[in-house]
Amino acid sequence: MRPPDNHVHTGWSWDTPSSVTMARACEKAVALGLPAIAFTEHLDFTVWGPDDRATTLGLVDRHASRHQPIDTEGYWAELAEVRDRYPELRIWSGVEAGEPHLFSASVAAHLRDAPVDRVLGSLHSLHDGDRLYGVGQLLYTDADATMRRYLAEVVDMVESSDVFQVLAHVDFPRRYWPGGQHRYVEKDYEEEYRAVFRALAGTGRALEVNTSSPLASADQVRWFREEGGEAVSFGSDAHQSAAVGQRFDLAVDVVEAAGFRPGRDRFDFWRR
């Protein structure tokens, strides 16, 4: 049984072409036999308020930022259209909140005006001085130190933000690993992963197996289970319609090997 795709982007995300529509993504989901799809557009901030932790930390901007706010009016109009057009597919609204622990007040304000079904929590950037920098840039200064700092920051994000239901791409920096993804050794960071997983398990939230990233090993997902993790979510992190549901059969094999099984119904997270 294929699981829902809980992490999909369309042209309403700042880093995704406008040609990537919800309708095309839904068509791919239906063709693959997915029961549901969540359109989780990027919720990132380049301007933040006095009640955000970013302000307390003295952060003033993002380096070389292309981030843009979500056009919520357009997003909701297209969502209503595809819900009517694809009644056989459950279609969830959502956001991928970037660094939600740094922007809690701003995230809360957005969600008050535009509540959604799915909220993912993601860490894409770390602060250096008074700026946020994408982790891909920081890796080239010191990859090992950046990775360990990144995972420690994920622990902080989990412990200090309760707005998200799913922790997305726990090892996002692997995508940009110097010299190639094949040089990344997951085992080197086992203790740091386990610290993240203990924190996440303590909140009862789900861990995402992201199929755009280098796929998590069964060992990594098993570490989550051993630390008390209860639920796993699948996310293609698609930024092109053709990528919806990509490598889900392989991801299912990984998750099953780690001891998780389909949940209460076909729309649920997978559970231990």
C-alpha positions as CSV (number, residue, x, y, z in Angstrom):
1,M,0.0,0.0,0.0
2,R,1.4,3.3,-1.0
3,P,1.3,6.1,1.6
4,P,0.1,9.7,1.2
5,D,2.6,12.2,-0.1
6,N,2.8,14.7,2.8
7,H,5.3,17.1,1.3
8,V,4.6,18.7,-2.1
9,H,5.4,22.1,-3.5
10,T,3.8,24.0,-6.4
11,G,4.3,27.4,-7.9
12,W,3.0,29.0,-4.7
13,S,6.4,28.2,-3.2
14,W,9.1,30.8,-3.9
15,D,11.6,28.2,-5.1
16,T,9.2,26.4,-7.5
17,P,8.3,27.4,-11.1
18,S,4.8,28.7,-11.7
19,S,4.3,25.9,-14.3
20,V,4.2,23.4,-11.4
21,T,0.5,23.3,-10.7
22,M,-1.6,21.5,-8.1
23,A,-3.6,19.9,-11.0
24,R,-0.5,18.3,-12.5
25,A,0.7,17.1,-9.1
26,C,-2.8,15.6,-8.4
27,E,-2.7,13.8,-11.8
28,K,0.6,12.2,-10.8
29,A,-0.7,11.2,-7.4
30,V,-3.8,9.6,-8.9
31,A,-1.7,7.8,-11.5
32,L,0.5,6.3,-8.7
33,G,-2.5,5.3,-6.6
34,L,-1.6,7.6,-3.7
35,P,-4.5,8.1,-1.3
36,A,-3.7,11.7,-0.4
37,I,-1.4,14.6,-1.1
38,A,-0.5,17.7,0.9
39,F,0.5,21.0,-0.7
40,T,3.0,22.3,1.9
41,E,4.3,25.6,0.5
42,H,7.3,27.3,1.9
43,L,6.5,29.6,4.8
44,D,9.8,31.5,5.3
45,F,10.5,35.0,6.6
46,T,12.8,37.7,5.5
47,V,11.1,40.3,7.8
48,W,10.2,39.4,11.4
49,G,8.6,41.0,14.4
50,P,9.7,42.0,17.9
51,D,8.1,38.9,19.4
52,D,10.1,36.5,17.2
53,R,13.2,34.8,18.7
54,A,15.1,35.9,15.6
55,T,14.8,39.5,16.9
56,T,16.0,38.5,20.4
57,L,19.0,36.9,18.8
58,G,19.8,40.1,16.9
59,L,19.2,38.7,13.5
60,V,18.7,41.3,10.8
61,D,18.4,39.5,7.5
62,R,18.9,36.4,5.4
63,H,22.0,36.2,3.2
64,A,21.3,36.3,-0.5
65,S,17.6,35.6,0.1
66,R,15.1,34.9,-2.7
67,H,12.3,34.0,-0.2
68,Q,8.8,35.3,-0.9
69,P,5.6,35.1,1.1
70,I,2.8,32.8,0.1
71,D,0.0,34.3,-2.0
72,T,-2.7,32.7,0.2
73,E,-5.6,34.0,-1.9
74,G,-4.2,32.3,-5.0
75,Y,-3.2,29.2,-3.1
76,W,-6.6,28.6,-1.6
77,A,-8.4,29.3,-4.9
78,E,-6.4,26.6,-6.7
79,L,-6.8,24.2,-3.8
80,A,-10.6,24.5,-3.9
81,E,-10.4,23.9,-7.7
82,V,-8.4,20.6,-7.4
83,R,-10.5,19.4,-4.5
84,D,-13.6,19.6,-6.8
85,R,-11.7,18.1,-9.8
86,Y,-10.1,15.1,-8.0
87,P,-12.7,13.8,-5.6
88,E,-11.0,10.4,-5.5
89,L,-7.9,12.0,-3.9
90,R,-7.8,13.5,-0.4
91,I,-6.1,16.9,-0.8
92,W,-4.6,18.6,2.3
93,S,-3.6,22.2,2.7
94,G,-0.2,22.8,4.4
95,V,2.9,24.8,4.9
96,E,6.5,23.9,5.4
97,A,7.6,26.3,8.2
98,G,11.3,27.2,7.9
99,E,13.0,27.7,11.3
100,P,9.7,27.9,13.1
101,H,11.5,28.2,16.5
102,L,13.0,31.5,15.3
103,F,9.7,32.9,13.9
104,S,7.0,31.6,16.2
105,A,5.0,34.8,16.4
106,S,5.2,35.3,12.6
107,V,4.2,31.6,12.0
108,A,1.3,31.9,14.4
109,A,0.0,35.1,12.8
110,H,0.1,33.4,9.3
111,L,-1.7,30.3,10.6
112,R,-4.4,32.4,12.4
113,D,-5.3,34.0,9.0
114,A,-4.8,30.8,7.0
115,P,-5.1,27.6,9.1
116,V,-4.0,24.4,7.3
117,D,-4.2,20.7,7.7
118,R,-0.4,19.9,7.6
119,V,2.4,21.8,9.1
120,L,6.0,20.6,8.5
121,G,8.9,21.9,10.5
122,S,12.2,22.4,8.6
123,L,15.6,23.8,9.3
124,H,17.3,25.1,6.1
125,S,19.5,27.9,7.6
126,L,21.7,28.6,10.6
127,H,22.7,32.0,12.0
128,D,26.2,33.4,11.8
129,G,26.6,36.8,13.4
130,D,23.5,38.8,12.7
131,R,22.5,36.9,9.5
132,L,20.9,33.6,8.5
133,Y,22.8,31.5,6.0
134,G,21.7,28.5,4.1
135,V,23.4,25.4,5.5
136,G,24.7,24.5,2.0
137,Q,26.9,27.6,2.1
138,L,28.2,26.9,5.6
139,L,29.2,23.3,4.8
140,Y,32.1,24.6,2.7
141,T,33.7,26.2,5.7
142,D,33.6,23.1,8.0
143,A,31.2,20.3,7.0
144,D,31.6,18.2,10.1
145,A,31.1,21.1,12.5
146,T,28.2,22.5,10.5
147,M,26.4,19.1,10.5
148,R,26.8,18.7,14.2
149,R,25.6,22.2,14.8
150,Y,22.7,21.7,12.5
151,L,21.5,18.6,14.3
152,A,21.8,20.4,17.7
153,E,19.7,23.2,16.3
154,V,17.1,20.7,15.1
155,V,16.9,19.5,18.7
156,D,16.3,23.1,19.8
157,M,13.7,23.6,17.1
158,V,11.8,20.5,18.2
159,E,12.0,21.4,21.9
160,S,11.0,25.0,21.5
161,S,8.4,24.9,18.7
162,D,5.2,22.9,18.9
163,V,3.6,24.4,15.8
164,F,4.6,21.5,13.4
165,Q,3.3,18.0,13.2
166,V,6.1,16.5,11.1
167,L,9.9,17.0,11.2
168,A,11.0,17.3,7.6
169,H,14.3,16.1,6.1
170,V,16.2,15.7,9.3
171,D,19.5,15.6,7.5
172,F,18.9,18.3,4.9
173,P,22.6,19.3,4.6
174,R,23.4,15.9,3.0
175,R,22.0,17.3,-0.2
176,Y,24.9,19.7,-0.4
177,W,27.7,17.6,1.1
178,P,31.1,18.8,-0.2
179,G,32.6,16.3,-2.7
180,G,29.2,14.6,-3.2
181,Q,26.5,13.0,-1.2
182,H,28.3,9.6,-1.4
183,R,31.0,11.0,0.9
184,Y,28.5,11.6,3.8
185,V,28.8,8.9,6.5
186,E,25.5,8.7,8.4
187,K,27.0,6.6,11.2
188,D,29.4,9.4,12.1
189,Y,26.4,11.4,13.5
190,E,24.5,8.6,15.2
191,E,24.5,10.2,18.6
192,E,23.4,13.6,17.2
193,Y,20.6,11.9,15.3
194,R,19.5,10.0,18.4
195,A,19.3,13.3,20.3
196,V,17.0,14.7,17.7
197,F,14.9,11.5,17.7
198,R,14.6,11.4,21.5
199,A,13.4,15.0,21.5
200,L,10.9,14.3,18.6
201,A,9.6,11.1,20.1
202,G,9.0,12.9,23.4
203,T,6.5,15.2,21.6
204,G,4.7,12.3,19.8
205,R,5.3,13.9,16.4
206,A,6.2,12.2,13.2
207,L,9.6,11.9,11.4
208,E,9.5,12.4,7.7
209,V,11.3,10.0,5.3
210,N,12.1,12.5,2.5
211,T,12.6,11.0,-0.9
212,S,14.2,14.0,-2.5
213,S,17.1,13.9,-0.1
214,P,19.5,11.0,-0.1
215,L,17.2,8.4,1.3
216,A,17.4,7.6,5.0
217,S,18.8,4.2,5.8
218,A,16.8,1.6,7.7
219,D,19.3,2.1,10.5
220,Q,18.5,5.8,10.8
221,V,14.7,5.2,10.9
222,R,15.4,2.3,13.4
223,W,17.3,4.8,15.6
224,F,14.1,6.9,15.7
225,R,12.1,3.8,16.7
226,E,14.6,2.8,19.4
227,E,14.4,6.3,20.8
228,G,10.6,6.0,21.2
229,G,9.4,7.3,17.8
230,E,5.9,6.3,17.0
231,A,5.1,7.7,13.6
232,V,6.7,8.1,10.2
233,S,5.5,10.4,7.3
234,F,6.5,10.0,3.7
235,G,7.3,13.2,1.7
236,S,8.6,13.5,-1.9
237,D,9.5,17.2,-1.3
238,A,8.5,17.5,-5.0
239,H,9.2,20.8,-6.7
240,Q,8.2,19.3,-10.1
241,S,5.0,17.5,-10.7
242,A,6.8,14.4,-12.0
243,A,8.5,14.0,-8.6
244,V,5.3,13.5,-6.6
245,G,5.6,10.1,-4.9
246,Q,9.1,9.5,-6.2
247,R,10.9,6.5,-4.8
248,F,8.0,5.7,-2.4
249,D,8.2,2.0,-3.0
250,L,11.9,2.0,-1.9
251,A,11.0,4.3,1.0
252,V,8.3,1.9,2.1
253,D,10.9,-0.9,2.1
254,V,13.2,1.2,4.3
255,V,10.5,2.1,6.8
256,E,9.2,-1.5,7.0
257,A,12.7,-2.8,7.6
258,A,12.9,-0.3,10.5
259,G,9.8,-1.8,12.1
260,F,7.0,0.6,11.0
261,R,3.7,-0.5,9.3
262,P,0.7,1.2,7.8
263,G,-1.3,3.2,10.3
264,R,-5.0,3.2,11.3
265,D,-6.2,3.8,7.7
266,R,-4.7,4.6,4.4
267,F,-4.5,8.3,5.1
268,D,-2.6,7.9,8.4
269,F,1.1,8.1,9.2
270,W,2.9,4.7,9.4
271,R,3.3,3.5,13.0
272,R,5.4,1.1,15.0
